[in-house]
Amino acid sequence: MFYKEIDTTDDNDFLLSIIEKNCQLATSARNEIKNSEMLLKQKKTTVIETKKDNFVVETDDNLSKTDSEFEDTIKYFLQDYSLLEEGFDEEELFDMLPSKKLYRYKDILYRLIAESYKEIKILNEFASDSTIKSADLEDIKSLILNEKRKIDLVKEFLNKKEEKVELNDEKNSLILVPTTGGNIRILSELESMPIEYMPLFKELVDSIVDGTFKNVKGFNNNNNLNGVSEVKGPGVRIVFKRLSKNKYALITAFIKRSNNDMGYQDSLRSKVADFRLIHDDLKANLDNQEFIDENNKYVLELYRLLGQDDKKPQNSKGVM
């Protein structure tokens, strides 16, 4: 099954005929995928492993949990990937791709490619509408070309030799977000928490620094939180936002005991709203050495609270 490549120099009638054939192929492929998924589901069995008197059971629930965590990771990377507009810089794409240290990073890259193909299919279906205007068709053609370019660049990233897949393996920097009153929120929050939680929070902080993003989840379906993400550990969360290539703002840290805690949700929305008020100022100061030096002092204090006093920035620009 092969799709006909789109040539933007073709006239509209010929282009629409190609799009229609591609849509038919896509429909056929989708049906084949559905049939394969049904067969795979039928073959799934419950695995029981005995260890002396104990039973370890792997059920579909366990598999679903793994799939859910992977989908959360996909949503995180899709936040920036889906916003890449026509004419984006190649480095802008490479900077947002997952580190090879991230579990299943190749699966994530393949999934990003699949999401672009999915977007192309949707655009093709729009273009096949006989009532579409010529100007709208040109816009659709541009969007399709943008998705094709993303696909080509991600494939290029995947096909590089292993020793060269280090484009985004540089350590990330932490920018600690202040409150509207000027205090560093995450420091104030951690100071009031039981010390036994500090190793858990440190693991989350380290995962942002090294690009592995432990159990990351993007808040894609919440208008109040859209664009920010969280990393998760047992009962602990850190909410953050990517500001630039390798600089990440730590917005808030908290202990989460219940998914239905409305007070927690209201508090989180309020803190993210405060962050949005200073978001542009933070980005504008990322090259301000005085700002970075002051921020590095807060980062040192952060690691002191987390139980590691000797954590120091690697250079004066604050790259951790």
Secondary structure, 3 states (H helix, E strand, C coil): CCCCCCCCCCCHHHHHHHHHHHHHHHHHHHHHHHHHHHHHHHHCCCEEEEECCEEEEECHHHHHHHHHHHHHHHHHHHHHHCCCCCCCCHHHHHHHCCCCCCCCHHHHHHHHHHHHHHHHHHHHHHHCCCCCCHHHHHHHHHHHHHHHHHHHHHHHHHHCCHHHCCCCCCCCEEEECECCCCCEHHHHHHHCCCHHHHHHHHHHHHHHHHCCCCCCEECCCCCCCCCCEEEEECCEEEEEEEEECCEEEEEEEEECCCCCCHHHHHHHHHHHHHHHHHHHHHHHCCCCHHHHHHHHHHHHHHHHHCCCCCCCCCCCCCCC
